[in-house]
């Protein structure tokens, strides 16, 4: 009845009737996981990339996963961490978008609203001791203004011109900061792609849970575009000169 | 009259297809003093006549701020209006908290419309005895809505509810096409003119009994009472003086 009421699953909203005292289910560890997501602002909007791998521990299990999704027409969401928790978030966001569409009143759910909504969900889950084990990167254009934010399993949020999750925070962030910070409105698309590929290459070399098959996405005034998977050129010839490398 | 057979509760239809309890509730709205709402391209305004039960008492507040972008004016049972405004305020806050955005006005009004509707259908409940004019600004521009005890919600360019409001509506019908391009000040003055038509013989609009509210694209919801209405009332009188010359 209430148009913006949030129906959240039983783990968050207590069922009204006397509960059936079944087993308690709390997330204790992530199982199928995605690694880094990197993103930054550039002249036309936001650019984001993530590889196509969902690992099962050390096994490179699912090698054609989509870790970048569009939310409405102006927002891009990238995810790392537990994939089943991401799928839950996907369902929640789909419902939200459907509800908004059904309102049929010309209102659009902007990037800031999606960001706030995800942050609230994440923080509330962490408060119940049952987190969604993810780190999200949310980017988009709100009335022409570029917005790029981060939310993690603790509900920690921040916004920046450059964002990177997981290993990306250690390996890619320094590159992004040096190349992007201060130049968000000047960076051309060509240069942006080049920076993205450079970071993803470093990540493939050094992150043991990464894959050389990645997707790139951008949000501009024309909307959200997610690319098809592609590979990066790598050079492993240095390995021969090192004793024991690769054995 | 045989009206009395079908008017005991809100769950009973009359043979003519009416629910008398809801109609009686609308009578309570007609007893309240008049409020007028009107909008332009950029602003939407409410003006109201405040009543005081006796000389010792204060004048009843008629316009309430819901959020920076939304306000309401009431006619009827003010206690019911209070309950509805508290609900609207919490919904407005929830929207800002969950989605970081101002509650779209149409959704707010439909929310209370749905609330009111349940009171016209469930056994044992009574309809709300208050009508509201809701004004607000959101991404789709300025809006003016009427909320009534039946749960019916309508959007208007200009409207009036309360005692003798038909006179105001007649005035608004004649003039509303001009409102689109008016400035805020002109809009308020036209509102006051329409409001004045609802007053009884010998009564005047003054700083004690007039309340003005407005909101716009770059204007937060503002309510003017007391001395703050003097400037507009003066302009109203000036306009009159000029017209008679």
Boltz contact constraints between the chains, C-beta under 6 A:
constraints:
  - contact:
      token1: [A, 1]
      token2: [B, 114]
      max_distance: 6.0
  - contact:
      token1: [A, 3]
      token2: [B, 107]
      max_distance: 6.0
  - contact:
      token1: [A, 105]
      token2: [B, 106]
      max_distance: 6.0
  - contact:
      token1: [A, 106]
      token2: [B, 140]
      max_distance: 6.0
  - contact:
      token1: [A, 107]
      token2: [B, 104]
      max_distance: 6.0
  - contact:
      token1: [A, 112]
      token2: [B, 100]
      max_distance: 6.0
  - contact:
      token1: [A, 113]
      token2: [B, 99]
      max_distance: 6.0
  - contact:
      token1: [A, 113]
      token2: [B, 100]
      max_distance: 6.0
  - contact:
      token1: [A, 113]
      token2: [B, 101]
      max_distance: 6.0
  - contact:
      token1: [A, 116]
      token2: [B, 99]
      max_distance: 6.0
  - contact:
      token1: [A, 116]
      token2: [B, 100]
      max_distance: 6.0
  - contact:
      token1: [A, 117]
      token2: [B, 98]
      max_distance: 6.0
  - contact:
      token1: [A, 117]
      token2: [B, 99]
      max_distance: 6.0
  - contact:
      token1: [A, 120]
      token2: [B, 98]
      max_distance: 6.0
